[in-house]
Amino acid sequence: MPYEFRLPDIGEGVAEGEVTKWMVQPGDAVREDQPLVEVMTDKATVEIPSPVAGKVLELRAKVGEKVPVEAVLLVIEAEGGRAAKAHGAAPAAPAKTSVPSAAPPAPAPPRPVPGRVSEPAAAPASARMPGEVETGTAVLPGRARVLAAPATRRLARELGIELATVAGTGPHGRVTKEDLHRAGDGRGEGAVAPPSRPPAAGPLEERIPLVGLRRKIAEQMRKSKSTAAHFTIVDEADVTELVALREQAAALAQGKGVRITYLPFVMKALVAAMREFPHLNATMDEERGELVVKRACNFGVATDTDRGLIVPVVKDVASKTVFALAGEIQALAEKARAGKIALGDLRDGTFSITSAGSIGTLLATPIINVPEVAILGVHKIQKRPVVRDGQVVVREMVYLSVSLDHRVIDGATATRFLNAVIRRLEHPALLFLEAP
């Protein structure tokens, strides 16, 4: 008999969920406990299994659609003459939960109509603090779909590589940036890019729905810009001594399997500066109109993944060594890019850091990760001529930008705070003379 399966109460005060992936289609036979649908909430992504065995008759929600708890998700012709129910039974097996860290794949695309691009579908997940998310892939008549994120497609165009010629190593054969780089290296220097092909007949645009993580990022950015009164302070630092220190630390860390970046040193400089300016390590309670100053330093590190921007949080930075911080940053980034980050790893941040210097950013004005009140941007370190003691010398220089919420942080405080950070980055030995 027809069995109406409704979105169950997932808990934690969740009132609705976004359908991000259908794992079945009308006509499919399903067994009890078989995953039916993936739903993203503000808390997590939940994979919901079937409470009955039978045949799928109808899907009542589309990918990207938000549905309230108790709304009918699909109808199943249940085996064994099981009576129809108005509510979905509690799942026979626990729902598989993961953090909302992917823009999941949409259902199978409709058969293409000649001369028309089919409705875009979200690319499947693979495993960042800035980047593009996986979204739709247009399906052209007579051509197999190539799974790749928009950033990967853009890189392919820049490298002159036809995506269809690259073997994808990501999930479901998805082409990654690393696949493109390997393909490009295989050509050798001086290789000629394949000749360009005439554009396919049909529309000259592709509409990509914002679903999954991309939608969450959009909502968070809109909330940030509509609540916090953003302003940004920019200054430069001479990090010549820091560059030398990091090189020494990197040599010592080789045997430990840890990659030493500049971020652990930046974190320690932030902790020291926050002892002078504690209001920078805080969150804003919008409902009560209160600034909540935090005693623990929990720093979010914006991480660039193929799915989009993810900000895992390194907890209790003040109590950890540079080596310990480096190992934790590395582990969190690997989990985020593999899509295995835990929900607890994204909570309780008090301040955020974004570092795009490794991909060439000279300067940017980062957006605050509300409810936090500040975020630091660390940019490209490069050799530049500067004047020291009346002489022009070459030094390792970097721009730093800190965006703040002007409702609670004044410009003078922001400037003094950034000066305190720069002073410690320019003379990193001070980091080891101060209290942990």
N, C-alpha and C positions, 0 to 999 in steps of 0.2 A: 504494500500500500504506500501511497505517497507520504514521505516523511519530511517535514519542514525543519531544516536545521538552522537554528538562530545563533547569532553571535553571542557566545556565553559571557558571563561576567568574569573578566580576566583578573579583576581585583585591583588593589592599590588606587581606588578612586577613579578608575578609567571609565569614561562614559561612552567613548566611541573609539573606533579604530579605522585605519586606512587599509583597504585591500591592496596589497602590493604584489601578490603573486597567486594565481590559481594553479593548483597542481593536478586538477582534473578538468574535464570538459564534458558537456552533455553527451550521453551515450556511453561514457566510460563505466566499467564495472569497478566497484571499490570494495575493499575488504574492511572489516572492523579494525580500527586503530590506524588505518592508512592516512597519511597527511592529506588534507583537502585544500587548505588555503593558508596563506601567510598574511598576517595582519600586523601592521605597525601602529603602536600607540605612542604616547608621549614618554612612556616608560621603557618599552622594549619592543622587539619584533617577536611575535608569537606564531608558531606553526601549530595549527589546530587539526587534530586527527578526527576521523569519522567515528561516531559512536555505534554505527550499524554497517552491515554489509548490504550491498545492493547495486543499483544502477542509477547514475546521475541523470536526472530528467531536465533540470533547469538551473542555471546560475542567475541569482537575483542581484548581483552587484558587479560592477566593472572594476578593473584595475585602476587605482588612483582615486576611487570613490571612498568617501568617509561614511561609515554606517554606524548607527547607535547600537549599544548593547540591546539585545533582544530582537534586532531586525533579522529577517529571514535572509540567510546567505545563499542557500541552495536547497533544492528539493531532490530527494533520493527515493527511488522505488525500492523499499526495503525488502530483503529476503525473508522468507518464513512467515509472511503475512503479518508482520509487526504492525501494530496500529499506528496511524498517523499521530503525530504529536505537534502541539502548538509551539513547544520550546525544544531547543536542542538539548539533548541529555548531556550530563557532565561527561567530558571526554573519558573514554575507557583508559587512555594512557595519558600521562602528564604532557601538557603542551611543551614543545621545545622552544625555549626562549633564548634570544640573543639580543645584543644591543642594537639600536637602530643605526646600522652602519653600512647600509647598502641601498641603492636604488634598484629593487629587485626586478626580475624579468616579468614582462607582461605575458598574458596568454598567447597561444599560437596566433600569428597574424592571419587576417583573412586572405583569401586567394586574391592575388593582385589583378586589377583590371587594366587591360592594355592602355598605355598612355597615362596612367595615373599612379601616384605614389601611394602605397597602402598606409593605413594608420600606423604611426610609429609605435614600437614596442620597447620596453625598457630592457637594456642589456643585462645578462645574468651577472651575478656577483662574482668577484674574485677577492683577492684581498688587497691621514693627512691630513701637517698642518698645513698649503693652498692648492687647490686643484679642481678639476672638473669631475662631475659624477657621470656614471654610466647612464645613458638615457636611450632615446629611441634610435632605431636603425631603419632607414627607409628600405623597403623591399621593391626592387624593380622587376618588371616582367622578364621571366626567363633567366633570372640571376639569383644565385644562392645568397642568403643573407650572411654578411660578414659581421661578426660580433666584435665591437670595439667601442670604447668611450670616445666622446667628442674630442678630448685632448689628444687621444691616440690618432684619431682621424686627421686632426690638424697637423700633428707631427709627420704623419705619412705624406701629406701634401707638401710639407716643407722639405722632406727628404726625397720627394719624387718617387715614392714607393707605392705601388698598387696594392691595396690591402688584400685583395683576393689572391695575391701571389705569396702571401706570408702565412706560414703555418703557425697558428695560435697555440700557445702553451697554457693559457688561462682556462678556467672552468668552461666546459662545453665548447672548447676550441676558440675561446675568446682571444683576440690579438691584443697584446700588451705593448707598452712603450719599449720594454726590454726586447721583445720580439722584433720590433722595427729596427732597434739599434743593431741587433745581431744580423738582421738582413742587410742593413746598410754596410756594416763592416765586411760582410761576405762579398760585397761587390769590389772592394779594393779601391784605392785612390785612383781617381781619373776615370772611374767607370761612368758610363753614360746612363742617365736616368731613362726609364722607359718612355717611349713617345706618348704624348698626351692624347687622350681619346676625346672624340666629340661628345658633348653633353647628351645624356639620354633624353629622349623625348618625354615631355610631361611637365609638371609644375616645377618652377625654379626655386621652390622653398620646401622646407621640411618642418612640420610642427611637432614639437617634442613636449609631451606633458610633464609637468613637474610633479614627480611622485617620489615616494620613499624618502631617502636621505636628502635629495635635492630640495624637496618641499620643506623638510625640517630646517635646512640651512636657510632657505628663503624666509621662513617664518621667524627664525631667530634673528636674522639680519634686519628684517623690518621692525621687529620688536625693539632691537637695540637702537636703531636710528630714530624711532618714534618716542622713546622714553629717555635715554641718556642724552645730555647736552654735550655733544662731542666737541673737543678741541684737541689739537696735537702740538706738542713741543718737539723740536728737532735740534740735535746737536751732533757734533762729531767727536770721536775719541781716537787718540793715538794708541793703538794696541800692539805696538811693536814688541813690548816686553811680554804681553800675553801670548802672542804668536810663538815666541821662543819657548815659553813655559808649556804651552800645549804640545809642542813638538817633543819636548822632553817627557811629558806625561804619556804621550802616545807611544813612545818607545818602551816605557815601563809597562804599559797596558797590553802590549802585543801578546805576551805570554798568558794573559788572563782572559783572552778572547773578548775583550771589551774595546769598542771604538770610542776614543776620546774626541768629542767635538768641543766647540766653544760654549755650548749651552750650560754645562755644569758650572763653569766659571761665572757665566752671566747670572745663574741662579744664586750662587753664593754672594755675588755682589748685590743682588736685589735684596736678599735677606738682611745683609748688613745695612743697606740704605733704609730698609723698612723699620729698623730699630730707631732711626731718626725720624721717619715719617710713617708712622703706623697706619694712618688713614688711607694709605695707598693699598694696603692689604685688607680689603674690606668688600662687603657686598651691600647692595641697597635693598631694603625692605620697602617695596612700593606701597603695600597696603597700609603699613603703619607709619610710613614717612620717616624711617630711621636708617641711619648708617650703622651697619653691623661690623665693627672692627674685629678681625680675626686674630687669634693668638698663634694658631698654627699656620705655617706657610705652605700652602698646597698650590703648586703652580701647574696650570694647564699648558701643554705644549702643542700648538697647532701642527697637525700632521697631514701631509699630502698623501692621499690614497687614490686608487683608481675609482673609488666610489664617491669621493668628495672629501670635504674638510672634516676631520675628526680631531677632537681636543682631549686626549687622555691626560689625566692629572697625576703628577708626581707628588705624593703625600709627604708631609713633614720634612721638607727640604733642609731645614736648619740643622737637623740632627745627622745628616748623611754626608759622607765624604765625596769628593769629586769623582773618585772611581765608582762608588756606589750609585751616585746620581747618573753617571754615564751608562752603567749597566741597566738601570731601571728605564732610562729614556729609550735605550736601544730595544729593550724587551717590549715596552709598551708600543713603540712604533711598529715593530714586527707583528704584534698581535693585531694592531689596528689595520695594517695593510693586508693581513690574512683574513680579516673579517671575524676574528676570534676575541675581540676586546670584550671584557666583562663590563656589565653595567656599573659596578662599583668603581671601575677605573675612570669613569667619566664624571663622577660626582664630587661635590664638596670643594670645587676649585675656589681659590681666593684671589688669583691674579693669573693673567695669561701672557705667554710669550709666543711671538710668531717670528720665524727666521727663514727668510727666503733668499738669503745671501748666497746659498750654495747653488741656486739656479740663476743667479745674476741680477737680483734686484738691488738697485743702488739706493732707492728711497721709496717708502710707502707710508700711508697714513692708515694704520690698522683700525678696525672696528671693534669696539669694546664687546667682550663676551658677557653681556648682562646676565645675572644681576651684579657681576663684578663692576668695579668703578675705574679700572685702568688696564691697559695692555701695552706691552713693550714690543716694538719692532726692531729686530737686529738684522742689519743689511750686509751687503757685500763688503768684505775686507779686501782692500787693494792698496798697492804701493802708490803713494802720491808725493809730489814734492811739497815740503812745508818749510817754514822758516823756524829755525831753532838757534838762539843765541846769535842772531844776525846772519846766520848762514842758511842757505837752501840745502836741505838734506831730504833723502827719500825715507819715508816712514810708512808703516802699515796703518792705514786709516780706515775707519768705519763710521757710517752714519747710524745714529740711534734715534728712533722716534717713539714717543710715548703718547698714546691717546688716553684722555681722561674724561670723566663726567664732571662738567663744570658746575653742576648743581651742588657738588660736595667737595670738589677739589679746585682751589684757585690757581691761577697761572703762576704766581710766585712760588707756591708750594711745589707745583709740578716741576718748575725749573730747578729748584734746590734739590729735589729728589733725583732728577736726572743727573745733575752735577755730582751727587753723592755716588751714583752708580758708575759714572764715567771715571771718577777719581780712583775707584777700586779696580776698574778694568785697565786703566793706564798704569797702575802700580799694583799688580796682582799679589805681590808679597803681602800686602795689607790684609788680604783675605785669610791668611794663615796666622795673623797676629791678633785677630779679633775673636771674640767668644764664639763658639760653635752655635 
